[in-house]
Amino acid sequence: MTAPTLPGLTPDTPPPTPAPATVPPAPGSRAARLALPMSRQVLKEMAAEYGVCLHPVTLRRTDLHTGQTEVVDLPCGSTRDDKCPPCAKRAQRLRRTQIREGWHRTDEPAPAPQPATDAQRELILLRGHLEFARDEAHRAAQHDQIPGIDQAIAEVEEAIAAEGLRGRVAPSHDEDEDAGPRRKRSTRRRQDAPDLPRKKVEPRTVGKVYTAPDGTEHRPSMWLTLTLDSYGRVLPDGTPVDPDTYDYRRAAWDAVHFARLLDRFWQNLRRCVGWNVQYAGCVEPQRRLAPHAHFAIRGTIPRAVLKQVAAATYHQVWWPPADQLVYPLDRPPVWDNDVNAWVDPDTREPLTTWADALDLVDADPDATPAHVARFGVQVRAEGVTPGTVHAQRTIGYITKYITKSAADCHTTNTDRQRDHLDRLWQQLRITPCNERCANWLLYGIQPKKAHSRLQAGRCKGKVHQRATLGIGGRRILVSRDWSGKTLADHRADARAWVRNLLGVTTGADDVPTTGPNDPPAFAWELARPDDPDIPPLQHRLLKALSQRAQWKAALNAARSRAAEAAGPATASLPVPTS
């Protein structure tokens, strides 16, 4: 009788070798000990799970009435996931709440300012009298009276601020004297840019209402994506097909001035459509490392108009020419204390000052801008209906990368990607970021208000950092009349929601007064980690973890009671943002 064989095997084929079984480490061995979880790492993971800040700021609070001192840990407030994940996630939820509350509003979020009181009007009139007196003293060459008038002006402006008026009535005279004459540029549009219709901007921020055939009304909104122009063909991984012909210089200059280009776009869009368009969005890099922006727009605008405005928007940078380096990074200009200026390292001749360089640009009738930033042809716009899954998904898409640095939004796994990132960063290192940037020394020009501490190629501006990819300033851009609230207001709303659900009338941080007429008074100071009264960080994390766990249990119990009392229609209540 022939022995049976396995399927796919002949009688001469040997059976497959079984995989070796995983042998557990022997108890008490080093491998067994390494397999055990670390207690401190578990503490950090649980603290992050419950929303406890991993790097709290320790302050010492002293009651000025009783002299009692208490150590208080405050969240670090970081918005970066690599620094403090709990604080970054809390900030991300807060931004999502801000976008959601302002996106599909049907009323104006910002109320009109209240009329000025008689006292406020009298202070403004007094400020006008002082300005008139200062001008008369200047005309009569009575310069000894001007300091006294300036002192009176400062006191009146402090009284104006204390009376409840916002902003400054007028700039200080010291700023006017330091600024010098203002340089004027022509406002005529470029010949290579299409014209745009211009309407008077109405003081409204809500969008248009559409009526369906069945009589129902809809007020949809939009989300928009704006992208910079191309600098050369790229592969699917974002790297250029030919790195030698890829225009890294223009990519760096566009990234540095991308925020100003966005400002121009919203200005042109409002003038084109004729109403105060509101937006909230985020700036992030594409896979090719060029910045682009996603925005939620309240109301609807035709896609053709959005593309027309994007094509007609540009930002001109009227700076001195900066096409070629005059000095290399390894041999920059040097500071001369005798002439109090930067000089050539060989000839010892002073470099051109910033004012003289701008004068040369103004005197040349054929002068062109040092750079012109424009958008690319890729303009994506979609309509969004409030209350849909698409609206929630879009909010998550807009705020997807706000907890990461720009360089960490897309991982670099290959040598081509790392080389592409390094080439762009090397160009950003030598790109001037503003009028006072130290990189102007590399182009033979002394920056505005130059001093001896400047280091060419090592400007401290954010755009020169490897982690920002040229995206300086804020990456979250929200218009003024978006939700009518600041982030502090949204945090207060979240705390009020929790207190109302728990039935608490006062906050946990409220301290009772020491007497009927004595308000609490505290002195705050930053505590040092090596102070004897500061417990170790692990002790403070354990305490905060216990407190958070109790809060979470109390909140879940209150939500369950509220859901049972309200019935099955409200089985799930919204979760607060902080």
NUPAFI-867658 format. One line per field, with one value per residue (C-alpha): x, y, z; residue in three letters. Coordinates in nm, 3 decimals, always signed. Layout:
N
east = (X ...)
north = (Y ...)
up = (Z ...)
aa = (ALA ...)
This chain:
578
east = (+0.000 +0.141 +0.173 -0.039 +0.139 +0.056 -0.104 +0.156 +0.429 +0.566 +0.678 +1.040 +0.981 +1.087 +0.824 +0.862 +1.066 +0.841 +0.909 +1.100 +0.875 +0.928 +1.094 +0.993 +1.283 +1.377 +1.234 +1.480 +1.700 +1.804 +1.576 +1.280 +1.358 +1.386 +1.046 +0.879 +0.726 +0.895 +0.690 +0.783 +0.698 +0.360 +0.307 +0.377 +0.150 -0.137 -0.081 -0.102 -0.415 -0.589 -0.471 -0.208 +0.067 +0.401 +0.611 +0.417 +0.531 +0.575 +0.477 +0.477 +0.166 +0.184 -0.124 -0.040 -0.299 -0.196 +0.156 +0.073 +0.269 +0.143 +0.310 +0.089 +0.154 +0.024 +0.009 +0.294 +0.048 +0.264 +0.103 +0.364 +0.296 +0.666 +0.696 +0.378 +0.108 -0.170 -0.137 -0.105 -0.420 -0.606 -0.503 -0.608 -0.954 -0.987 -0.905 -1.155 -1.421 -1.332 -1.363 -1.689 -1.858 -1.771 -1.807 -2.182 -2.304 -2.631 -2.580 -2.303 -2.060 -1.920 -2.165 -2.131 -1.918 -2.101 -2.121 -1.853 -1.936 -1.906 -1.593 -1.428 -1.515 -1.371 -1.043 -1.021 -1.082 -0.813 -0.574 -0.652 -0.577 -0.239 -0.157 -0.244 -0.025 +0.267 +0.240 +0.228 +0.538 +0.718 +0.623 +0.739 +1.068 +0.985 +1.149 +1.185 +0.807 +0.776 +0.899 +0.637 +0.363 +0.478 +0.456 +0.101 +0.013 +0.139 -0.072 -0.384 -0.334 -0.306 -0.632 -0.794 -0.694 -0.817 -1.150 -1.219 -1.128 -0.957 -0.643 -0.422 -0.553 -0.237 +0.119 +0.379 +0.598 +0.912 +0.804 +0.738 +1.084 +1.259 +1.068 +1.169 +0.993 +0.771 +0.871 +0.591 +0.541 +0.310 -0.023 -0.076 -0.134 +0.122 +0.068 +0.103 -0.173 -0.541 -0.769 -1.031 -1.370 -1.386 -1.697 -1.771 -1.732 -2.055 -2.028 -2.162 -1.990 -2.265 -2.322 -2.613 -2.932 -3.056 -3.420 -3.499 -3.806 -3.980 -3.934 -3.650 -3.366 -2.997 -2.691 -2.391 -2.027 -1.702 -1.351 -1.062 -0.706 -0.444 -0.109 +0.210 +0.342 +0.561 +0.940 +1.008 +0.871 +0.851 +0.808 +0.524 +0.743 +0.777 +1.139 +1.233 +1.297 +1.610 +1.740 +1.993 +1.721 +1.472 +1.430 +1.514 +1.571 +1.219 +1.079 +1.254 +1.144 +0.784 +0.778 +0.911 +0.646 +0.357 +0.176 +0.178 +0.050 -0.243 -0.323 -0.333 -0.567 -0.825 -0.804 -0.864 -1.141 -1.336 -1.310 -1.415 -1.726 -1.829 -1.866 -1.640 -1.542 -1.440 -1.198 -1.021 -0.750 -0.404 -0.078 +0.117 +0.378 +0.302 +0.500 +0.730 +0.783 +0.614 +0.355 -0.014 -0.318 -0.658 -0.935 -1.293 -1.494 -1.825 -2.073 -2.037 -1.836 -1.834 -1.534 -1.460 -1.429 -1.194 -0.969 -0.979 -0.878 -0.600 -0.461 -0.472 -0.314 +0.055 +0.290 +0.583 +0.889 +1.057 +1.393 +1.745 +1.858 +1.955 +2.016 +2.379 +2.586 +2.858 +3.027 +3.035 +2.929 +3.286 +3.412 +3.138 +3.183 +3.329 +3.229 +3.453 +3.425 +3.604 +3.341 +3.060 +2.960 +3.008 +3.299 +3.450 +3.695 +3.960 +3.923 +3.777 +3.528 +3.188 +2.900 +2.606 +2.359 +1.996 +1.870 +2.123 +2.033 +1.664 +1.752 +1.927 +1.613 +1.393 +1.622 +1.621 +1.317 +1.359 +1.386 +1.194 +1.090 +1.339 +1.074 +0.711 +0.516 +0.218 -0.020 -0.017 -0.294 -0.414 -0.708 -0.948 -1.286 -1.582 -1.917 -1.991 -2.336 -2.358 -2.429 -2.302 -2.029 -1.838 -1.823 -1.675 -1.428 -1.318 -1.251 -1.032 -0.853 -0.782 -0.639 -0.463 -0.104 -0.131 +0.032 +0.339 +0.626 +0.634 +0.925 +0.747 +0.424 +0.576 +0.837 +1.162 +1.250 +1.479 +1.808 +1.637 +1.387 +1.659 +1.869 +1.566 +1.501 +1.867 +1.884 +1.577 +1.706 +2.046 +1.869 +1.650 +1.963 +2.082 +1.740 +1.664 +1.349 +1.297 +1.466 +1.675 +1.786 +2.156 +2.162 +2.173 +2.543 +2.601 +2.467 +2.689 +2.419 +2.396 +2.048 +1.827 +1.951 +2.263 +2.471 +2.779 +2.589 +2.462 +2.579 +2.542 +2.373 +2.255 +1.955 +1.730 +1.411 +1.177 +1.181 +1.548 +1.495 +1.505 +1.182 +0.973 +1.063 +1.026 +0.678 +0.729 +0.479 +0.143 +0.032 -0.330 -0.494 -0.835 -1.009 -1.123 -1.498 -1.494 -1.655 -1.659 -1.451 -1.088 -0.927 -0.964 -1.338 -1.364 -1.176 -1.414 -1.711 -1.570 -1.521 -1.872 -2.013 -1.843 -1.951 -2.308 -2.310 -2.163 -2.385 -2.089 -2.141 -1.777 -1.458 -1.207 -0.949 -1.174 -1.034 -1.263 -1.191 -1.030 -1.289 -1.611 -1.426 -1.083 -1.038 -0.775 -0.429 -0.149 +0.213 +0.333 +0.689 +0.851 +0.972 +1.304 +1.323 +1.595 +1.396 +1.357 +0.978 +0.925 +0.828 +0.977 +0.807 +0.686 +0.506 +0.333 +0.235 +0.088 -0.113 -0.240 -0.323 -0.536 -0.712 -0.783 -0.915 -1.157 -1.270 -1.326 -1.528 -1.741 -1.795 -1.899 -2.140 -2.293 -2.333 -2.504 -2.747 -2.820 -2.878 -3.117 -3.309 -3.336 -3.437 -3.294 -3.303 -2.997 -2.809 -2.479 -2.373 -2.097 -1.750 -1.584 -1.275 -1.059)
north = (+0.000 +0.337 +0.598 +0.910 +1.227 +1.589 +1.796 +1.942 +1.702 +1.395 +1.088 +1.196 +1.548 +1.593 +1.747 +2.120 +2.210 +2.342 +2.696 +2.706 +2.767 +3.085 +2.995 +3.224 +3.371 +3.196 +3.347 +3.581 +3.616 +3.946 +3.893 +3.837 +4.156 +4.359 +4.229 +4.385 +4.732 +5.033 +5.183 +5.543 +5.487 +5.347 +5.654 +5.885 +5.684 +5.692 +6.061 +6.131 +5.915 +6.115 +6.453 +6.534 +6.770 +6.590 +6.906 +7.131 +7.481 +7.496 +7.822 +7.925 +8.111 +8.311 +8.446 +8.805 +8.802 +8.483 +8.429 +8.070 +7.936 +7.672 +7.503 +7.501 +7.310 +7.474 +7.304 +7.397 +7.483 +7.338 +7.291 +7.040 +6.670 +6.590 +6.814 +6.744 +6.524 +6.600 +6.978 +6.950 +6.737 +6.979 +7.270 +7.074 +7.005 +7.371 +7.478 +7.231 +7.375 +7.725 +7.629 +7.441 +7.725 +7.991 +7.800 +7.787 +8.079 +8.238 +8.560 +8.815 +8.698 +9.037 +9.291 +9.656 +9.865 +10.056 +10.434 +10.631 +10.784 +11.153 +11.090 +10.905 +11.183 +11.444 +11.252 +11.235 +11.610 +11.671 +11.457 +11.675 +11.994 +11.853 +11.758 +12.111 +12.260 +12.039 +12.141 +12.510 +12.469 +12.298 +12.576 +12.847 +12.663 +12.633 +12.294 +12.319 +12.285 +11.970 +11.721 +11.845 +11.817 +11.465 +11.368 +11.504 +11.314 +10.988 +11.044 +11.118 +10.806 +10.597 +10.753 +10.674 +10.308 +10.296 +10.446 +10.148 +10.258 +10.004 +10.069 +10.373 +10.713 +10.797 +10.666 +10.812 +11.093 +10.893 +10.629 +10.895 +11.045 +10.706 +10.587 +10.878 +10.961 +10.684 +10.528 +10.520 +10.257 +10.265 +10.091 +10.023 +9.655 +9.455 +9.421 +9.042 +9.010 +9.000 +9.275 +9.212 +9.376 +9.592 +9.639 +9.823 +9.578 +9.538 +9.499 +9.143 +8.810 +8.551 +8.379 +8.362 +8.168 +7.926 +7.813 +7.465 +7.390 +7.243 +7.568 +7.461 +7.706 +7.618 +7.822 +7.614 +7.706 +7.608 +7.488 +7.602 +7.487 +7.729 +7.608 +7.777 +7.753 +7.475 +7.489 +7.183 +6.837 +6.614 +6.243 +6.088 +6.100 +6.479 +6.486 +6.669 +6.474 +6.683 +6.845 +7.053 +7.241 +7.261 +7.629 +7.611 +7.985 +8.073 +7.800 +7.951 +8.307 +8.196 +8.009 +8.312 +8.544 +8.297 +8.462 +8.802 +8.642 +8.495 +8.838 +8.979 +8.701 +8.769 +9.141 +9.091 +8.837 +9.070 +9.355 +9.126 +8.968 +9.278 +9.137 +9.064 +8.702 +8.513 +8.222 +7.979 +7.744 +7.597 +7.628 +7.308 +7.177 +6.954 +6.641 +6.849 +7.071 +7.378 +7.537 +7.530 +7.629 +7.476 +7.719 +7.691 +7.980 +8.097 +8.127 +8.032 +8.189 +8.067 +7.848 +8.054 +8.365 +8.191 +8.076 +8.420 +8.592 +8.338 +8.392 +8.771 +8.779 +8.850 +8.999 +9.217 +9.233 +9.571 +9.491 +9.544 +9.283 +8.952 +8.722 +8.626 +8.594 +8.854 +8.687 +8.313 +8.171 +8.084 +8.441 +8.693 +9.064 +9.170 +9.435 +9.741 +9.916 +10.226 +10.306 +10.124 +9.936 +9.610 +9.619 +9.408 +9.153 +9.239 +9.607 +9.719 +9.932 +9.974 +9.789 +9.971 +10.078 +9.970 +10.322 +10.377 +10.042 +10.137 +10.478 +10.307 +10.102 +10.413 +10.609 +10.341 +10.391 +10.038 +9.874 +9.552 +9.384 +9.153 +8.883 +8.832 +8.559 +8.398 +8.108 +7.804 +7.684 +7.423 +7.584 +7.337 +7.446 +7.241 +7.318 +7.190 +7.149 +7.213 +6.919 +6.652 +6.394 +6.570 +6.888 +6.705 +6.519 +6.844 +7.006 +6.711 +6.740 +7.110 +7.053 +6.726 +6.848 +7.142 +6.943 +6.864 +7.079 +7.154 +6.918 +6.631 +6.649 +6.416 +6.161 +6.140 +5.775 +5.782 +5.950 +6.150 +6.295 +6.380 +6.542 +6.744 +6.868 +6.957 +7.152 +7.357 +7.424 +7.534 +7.787 +7.905 +7.966 +8.240 +8.387 +8.725 +8.708 +9.078 +9.415 +9.339 +8.989 +8.914 +8.739 +9.076 +9.084 +8.799 +9.022 +9.320 +9.521 +9.619 +9.534 +9.792 +9.886 +9.675 +9.586 +9.382 +9.074 +8.975 +8.642 +8.597 +8.268 +8.224 +8.451 +8.354 +8.396 +8.096 +8.074 +7.972 +7.674 +7.327 +7.232 +7.514 +7.480 +7.856 +7.873 +8.139 +8.290 +8.129 +7.824 +7.862 +8.160 +8.277 +8.598 +8.845 +8.796 +8.420 +8.299 +8.622 +8.451 +8.413 +8.087 +8.198 +8.239 +7.889 +7.748 +7.932 +7.784 +7.433 +7.488 +7.633 +7.327 +7.092 +7.295 +7.306 +6.930 +6.862 +7.119 +7.321 +7.694 +7.791 +7.671 +7.447 +7.724 +7.982 +8.084 +8.231 +8.576 +8.628 +8.877 +9.040 +9.328 +9.174 +9.027 +8.754 +8.881 +8.652 +8.685 +8.448 +8.345 +8.078 +7.784 +7.617 +7.238 +7.218 +7.407 +7.196 +7.236 +7.113 +6.743 +6.523 +6.531 +6.172 +6.259 +6.553 +6.343 +6.074 +6.336 +6.494 +6.149 +6.066 +6.402 +6.359 +6.007 +6.132 +6.416 +6.177 +5.938 +6.224 +6.360 +6.022 +5.969 +6.313 +6.247 +5.916 +6.080 +6.358 +6.108 +5.900 +6.209 +6.345 +6.015 +5.811 +6.107 +6.259 +5.945 +6.103 +6.447 +6.653 +6.623 +6.946 +7.068 +7.108)
up = (+0.000 -0.102 +0.168 +0.104 +0.001 +0.073 -0.208 -0.442 -0.329 -0.506 -0.318 -0.369 -0.239 +0.124 +0.354 +0.432 +0.732 +1.010 +1.132 +1.457 +1.752 +1.945 +2.271 +2.556 +2.751 +3.065 +3.383 +3.549 +3.242 +3.093 +2.793 +3.025 +3.215 +2.891 +2.782 +3.086 +3.032 +3.188 +3.468 +3.383 +3.018 +3.117 +3.334 +3.039 +2.811 +3.061 +3.128 +2.755 +2.733 +3.005 +2.870 +3.131 +3.015 +3.007 +3.045 +3.285 +3.375 +3.752 +3.921 +4.285 +4.400 +4.722 +4.896 +4.993 +5.275 +5.452 +5.318 +5.222 +4.924 +4.683 +4.386 +4.075 +3.751 +3.435 +3.092 +2.863 +2.585 +2.308 +1.967 +1.849 +1.884 +1.915 +2.222 +2.419 +2.256 +2.511 +2.474 +2.095 +2.067 +2.294 +2.071 +1.761 +1.905 +1.994 +1.639 +1.500 +1.728 +1.614 +1.248 +1.303 +1.493 +1.238 +0.912 +0.853 +1.064 +0.961 +1.159 +1.191 +1.461 +1.555 +1.697 +1.609 +1.848 +2.118 +2.083 +2.264 +2.599 +2.679 +2.885 +2.596 +2.350 +2.587 +2.609 +2.229 +2.210 +2.472 +2.269 +1.967 +2.163 +2.269 +1.911 +1.800 +2.075 +1.977 +1.614 +1.711 +1.928 +1.642 +1.401 +1.645 +1.705 +2.075 +2.107 +2.482 +2.519 +2.308 +2.576 +2.822 +2.560 +2.471 +2.836 +2.855 +2.535 +2.689 +3.001 +2.795 +2.585 +2.902 +3.021 +2.684 +2.715 +3.076 +2.972 +2.747 +2.395 +2.170 +1.969 +1.949 +1.847 +1.650 +1.621 +1.851 +1.723 +1.797 +1.544 +1.281 +1.327 +1.312 +1.007 +0.787 +0.460 +0.332 +0.003 -0.252 -0.518 -0.814 -0.753 -1.123 -1.191 -1.381 -1.751 -1.736 -1.472 -1.572 -1.448 -1.183 -1.132 -0.823 -0.613 -0.293 -0.007 +0.190 +0.570 +0.576 +0.631 +0.580 +0.250 +0.011 +0.089 -0.180 -0.200 -0.332 -0.546 -0.242 -0.051 +0.181 +0.228 +0.218 +0.308 +0.192 +0.230 +0.058 +0.116 -0.100 -0.172 -0.308 -0.440 -0.556 -0.910 -1.046 -1.022 -1.236 -1.302 -0.994 -0.935 -0.730 -0.419 -0.453 -0.566 -0.888 -1.205 -1.267 -0.945 -1.140 -1.333 -1.045 -0.948 -0.578 -0.555 -0.667 -0.445 -0.143 -0.220 -0.280 +0.051 +0.241 +0.092 +0.078 +0.371 +0.200 -0.119 +0.074 +0.217 -0.135 -0.243 +0.027 -0.037 -0.409 -0.348 -0.120 -0.368 -0.651 -0.491 -0.295 +0.059 +0.355 +0.287 +0.604 +0.611 +0.843 +0.727 +0.760 +0.565 +0.513 +0.269 -0.025 -0.091 -0.314 -0.001 -0.153 +0.080 -0.002 +0.201 +0.278 +0.375 +0.490 +0.342 +0.481 +0.197 -0.168 -0.448 -0.811 -0.888 -1.196 -0.980 -0.736 -1.020 -1.179 -0.855 -0.794 -1.144 -1.102 -0.755 -0.714 -0.456 -0.562 -0.338 -0.389 -0.238 -0.370 -0.626 -0.467 -0.763 -0.709 -0.392 -0.360 -0.063 +0.012 +0.345 +0.438 +0.379 +0.466 +0.534 +0.869 +1.121 +1.155 +1.490 +1.360 +1.097 +1.281 +0.968 +0.780 +0.537 +0.263 +0.412 +0.151 +0.062 +0.398 +0.208 +0.379 +0.220 +0.067 +0.334 +0.316 +0.247 -0.033 -0.190 -0.196 -0.339 -0.629 -0.694 -0.683 -0.913 -1.184 -1.413 -1.550 -1.208 -1.157 -0.832 -0.672 -0.675 -0.781 -0.601 -0.777 -0.734 -0.958 -1.185 -0.933 -0.753 -0.596 -0.456 -0.337 -0.183 +0.167 +0.323 +0.699 +0.925 +0.686 +0.724 +0.446 +0.656 +0.956 +0.733 +0.571 +0.910 +0.999 +0.665 +0.716 +1.066 +0.985 +1.015 +1.253 +1.536 +1.326 +1.212 +0.841 +0.777 +0.956 +0.755 +0.495 +0.593 +0.398 +0.344 +0.042 -0.041 -0.318 -0.070 +0.179 -0.093 -0.211 +0.143 +0.193 -0.135 -0.043 +0.307 +0.176 -0.046 +0.244 +0.452 +0.216 +0.124 +0.290 +0.500 +0.584 +0.577 +0.885 +0.783 +0.822 +0.484 +0.308 +0.397 +0.151 -0.129 -0.042 +0.139 +0.502 +0.636 +0.799 +1.149 +1.108 +1.414 +1.494 +1.619 +1.276 +1.136 +0.762 +0.678 +1.038 +1.065 +1.355 +1.152 +1.147 +0.768 +0.773 +1.003 +0.857 +1.037 +0.885 +0.513 +0.473 +0.629 +0.894 +1.132 +1.203 +1.011 +1.128 +0.955 +1.080 +0.972 +1.236 +1.198 +1.166 +1.489 +1.689 +1.959 +2.049 +2.154 +2.515 +2.458 +2.314 +2.615 +2.848 +2.658 +2.705 +3.080 +3.109 +2.929 +3.176 +3.479 +3.359 +3.302 +3.647 +3.814 +3.943 +3.980 +4.044 +3.889 +4.056 +4.049 +4.215 +4.552 +4.818 +4.942 +5.280 +5.392 +5.279 +5.116 +5.054 +4.706 +4.671 +4.587 +4.473 +4.374 +4.101 +4.028 +3.818 +4.024 +3.952 +3.917 +4.182 +4.448 +4.762 +4.773 +4.415 +4.405 +4.134 +3.796 +3.834 +4.159 +3.993 +3.691 +3.918 +4.106 +3.783 +3.642 +3.945 +3.923 +3.552 +3.606 +3.873 +3.647 +3.358 +3.575 +3.709 +3.357 +3.218 +3.509 +3.455 +3.084 +3.155 +3.397 +3.150 +2.867 +3.081 +3.187 +2.833 +2.673 +2.386 +2.144 +2.314 +2.403 +2.308 +2.421 +2.259 +2.400 +2.518 +2.341 +2.649)
aa = (MET THR ALA PRO THR LEU PRO GLY LEU THR PRO ASP THR PRO PRO PRO THR PRO ALA PRO ALA THR VAL PRO PRO ALA PRO GLY SER ARG ALA ALA ARG LEU ALA LEU PRO MET SER ARG GLN VAL LEU LYS GLU MET ALA ALA GLU TYR GLY VAL CYS LEU HIS PRO VAL THR LEU ARG ARG THR ASP LEU HIS THR GLY GLN THR GLU VAL VAL ASP LEU PRO CYS GLY SER THR ARG ASP ASP LYS CYS PRO PRO CYS ALA LYS ARG ALA GLN ARG LEU ARG ARG THR GLN ILE ARG GLU GLY TRP HIS ARG THR ASP GLU PRO ALA PRO ALA PRO GLN PRO ALA THR ASP ALA GLN ARG GLU LEU ILE LEU LEU ARG GLY HIS LEU GLU PHE ALA ARG ASP GLU ALA HIS ARG ALA ALA GLN HIS ASP GLN ILE PRO GLY ILE ASP GLN ALA ILE ALA GLU VAL GLU GLU ALA ILE ALA ALA GLU GLY LEU ARG GLY ARG VAL ALA PRO SER HIS ASP GLU ASP GLU ASP ALA GLY PRO ARG ARG LYS ARG SER THR ARG ARG ARG GLN ASP ALA PRO ASP LEU PRO ARG LYS LYS VAL GLU PRO ARG THR VAL GLY LYS VAL TYR THR ALA PRO ASP GLY THR GLU HIS ARG PRO SER MET TRP LEU THR LEU THR LEU ASP SER TYR GLY ARG VAL LEU PRO ASP GLY THR PRO VAL ASP PRO ASP THR TYR ASP TYR ARG ARG ALA ALA TRP ASP ALA VAL HIS PHE ALA ARG LEU LEU ASP ARG PHE TRP GLN ASN LEU ARG ARG CYS VAL GLY TRP ASN VAL GLN TYR ALA GLY CYS VAL GLU PRO GLN ARG ARG LEU ALA PRO HIS ALA HIS PHE ALA ILE ARG GLY THR ILE PRO ARG ALA VAL LEU LYS GLN VAL ALA ALA ALA THR TYR HIS GLN VAL TRP TRP PRO PRO ALA ASP GLN LEU VAL TYR PRO LEU ASP ARG PRO PRO VAL TRP ASP ASN ASP VAL ASN ALA TRP VAL ASP PRO ASP THR ARG GLU PRO LEU THR THR TRP ALA ASP ALA LEU ASP LEU VAL ASP ALA ASP PRO ASP ALA THR PRO ALA HIS VAL ALA ARG PHE GLY VAL GLN VAL ARG ALA GLU GLY VAL THR PRO GLY THR VAL HIS ALA GLN ARG THR ILE GLY TYR ILE THR LYS TYR ILE THR LYS SER ALA ALA ASP CYS HIS THR THR ASN THR ASP ARG GLN ARG ASP HIS LEU ASP ARG LEU TRP GLN GLN LEU ARG ILE THR PRO CYS ASN GLU ARG CYS ALA ASN TRP LEU LEU TYR GLY ILE GLN PRO LYS LYS ALA HIS SER ARG LEU GLN ALA GLY ARG CYS LYS GLY LYS VAL HIS GLN ARG ALA THR LEU GLY ILE GLY GLY ARG ARG ILE LEU VAL SER ARG ASP TRP SER GLY LYS THR LEU ALA ASP HIS ARG ALA ASP ALA ARG ALA TRP VAL ARG ASN LEU LEU GLY VAL THR THR GLY ALA ASP ASP VAL PRO THR THR GLY PRO ASN ASP PRO PRO ALA PHE ALA TRP GLU LEU ALA ARG PRO ASP ASP PRO ASP ILE PRO PRO LEU GLN HIS ARG LEU LEU LYS ALA LEU SER GLN ARG ALA GLN TRP LYS ALA ALA LEU ASN ALA ALA ARG SER ARG ALA ALA GLU ALA ALA GLY PRO ALA THR ALA SER LEU PRO VAL PRO THR SER)
